[in-house]
Amino acid sequence: MEEKLSLYSNSNDPLLKDIRVLIDILTPLVSSYRLLVGGADEFNRITLAHKSDLEDAIKRADDMGDIIDVIDEKLKALIKNLIKSMDCYDENIINIQPSMIEKEDNDIN
């Protein structure tokens, strides 16, 4: 199992690099989104706030949510591809014939 983890933690894998980049982008955006939603909620509670300020705050939060949705969809697609590649790797290991392993051991010695 540890061998598998080291294989997939290889930083040279472009798929993993893309996933890491999207996660690095997504994390602060989600934090910002939560703050924007909280700000819109505060505007809603303030009786002296103008309706246009509340509408603008909601629009900003909604726009940020749309950006997060796009990144989330791309991240899901990349993760699905990574899982498929892991499944292919598992199948290749299972399909290795014991005679091939013995041959490789003899080649080394």
C-alpha positions as CSV (number, residue, x, y, z in Angstrom):
1,M,0.0,0.0,0.0
2,E,2.8,2.4,0.8
3,E,4.3,1.7,-2.6
4,K,1.0,2.8,-4.2
5,L,0.9,6.0,-2.1
6,S,4.4,7.0,-3.2
7,L,3.5,6.3,-6.8
8,Y,0.5,8.6,-6.7
9,S,2.3,11.3,-4.6
10,N,4.8,11.7,-7.4
11,S,4.9,15.5,-8.1
12,N,5.9,14.9,-11.7
13,D,2.4,13.6,-12.5
14,P,0.7,16.4,-14.5
15,L,-2.7,15.2,-13.3
16,L,-1.8,15.5,-9.7
17,K,-0.2,18.9,-10.3
18,D,-3.5,20.2,-11.9
19,I,-5.5,18.8,-8.9
20,R,-3.1,20.5,-6.4
21,V,-3.3,23.8,-8.3
22,L,-7.1,23.7,-8.4
23,I,-7.3,22.9,-4.6
24,D,-4.9,25.7,-3.9
25,I,-7.1,28.1,-5.9
26,L,-10.3,26.7,-4.4
27,T,-9.4,26.9,-0.7
28,P,-9.1,30.8,-0.5
29,L,-12.1,31.2,-2.8
30,V,-14.3,29.2,-0.5
31,S,-13.2,31.3,2.5
32,S,-13.9,34.5,0.6
33,Y,-17.3,33.1,-0.4
34,R,-18.2,32.4,3.2
35,L,-17.2,35.9,4.2
36,L,-19.2,37.4,1.3
37,V,-22.3,35.4,2.4
38,G,-21.8,36.5,6.0
39,G,-21.5,40.1,4.9
40,A,-24.7,39.9,2.9
41,D,-26.4,38.4,5.9
42,E,-25.2,41.3,8.1
43,F,-26.5,43.8,5.5
44,N,-29.9,42.0,5.7
45,R,-30.0,42.4,9.5
46,I,-29.1,46.1,9.5
47,T,-32.3,48.0,9.2
48,L,-30.5,51.2,7.9
49,A,-28.8,49.4,5.1
50,H,-29.9,50.3,1.6
51,K,-31.6,47.6,-0.4
52,S,-29.1,48.2,-3.2
53,D,-26.2,47.5,-0.8
54,L,-27.8,44.2,0.1
55,E,-28.5,43.3,-3.5
56,D,-24.9,44.1,-4.4
57,A,-23.6,42.0,-1.6
58,I,-25.7,39.0,-2.7
59,K,-24.6,39.5,-6.3
60,R,-20.9,39.4,-5.2
61,A,-21.5,36.2,-3.2
62,D,-23.4,34.7,-6.1
63,D,-20.6,35.6,-8.6
64,M,-18.0,34.0,-6.3
65,G,-20.2,30.9,-6.0
66,D,-20.3,30.6,-9.8
67,I,-16.5,30.7,-10.0
68,I,-16.3,28.1,-7.3
69,D,-18.7,25.9,-9.2
70,V,-16.6,26.0,-12.3
71,I,-13.4,25.1,-10.4
72,D,-15.3,22.4,-8.5
73,E,-16.5,20.8,-11.8
74,K,-13.0,20.8,-13.2
75,L,-11.6,19.3,-10.0
76,K,-14.2,16.5,-10.0
77,A,-13.3,15.7,-13.6
78,L,-9.5,15.5,-12.8
79,I,-10.1,13.4,-9.7
80,K,-12.2,11.0,-11.8
81,N,-9.4,10.7,-14.3
82,L,-6.9,10.1,-11.5
83,I,-9.1,7.3,-10.1
84,K,-9.3,5.7,-13.5
85,S,-5.6,5.8,-13.9
86,M,-5.2,4.2,-10.4
87,D,-7.6,1.5,-11.5
88,C,-5.5,0.9,-14.7
89,Y,-2.4,0.7,-12.5
90,D,-4.1,-1.8,-10.2
91,E,-5.2,-3.9,-13.2
92,N,-1.6,-3.9,-14.7
93,I,-0.2,-5.1,-11.4
94,I,-2.8,-7.9,-11.1
95,N,-2.1,-9.0,-14.7
96,I,1.6,-9.4,-14.2
97,Q,2.5,-13.0,-14.6
98,P,4.7,-14.6,-11.8
99,S,7.1,-15.8,-14.5
100,M,7.8,-12.1,-15.6
101,I,8.7,-11.2,-12.0
102,E,11.1,-14.2,-11.8
103,K,12.6,-13.1,-15.2
104,E,13.2,-9.6,-13.9
105,D,14.8,-10.9,-10.7
106,N,17.1,-13.1,-12.8
107,D,18.0,-10.2,-15.1
108,I,19.1,-8.2,-12.0
109,N,21.3,-10.9,-10.6
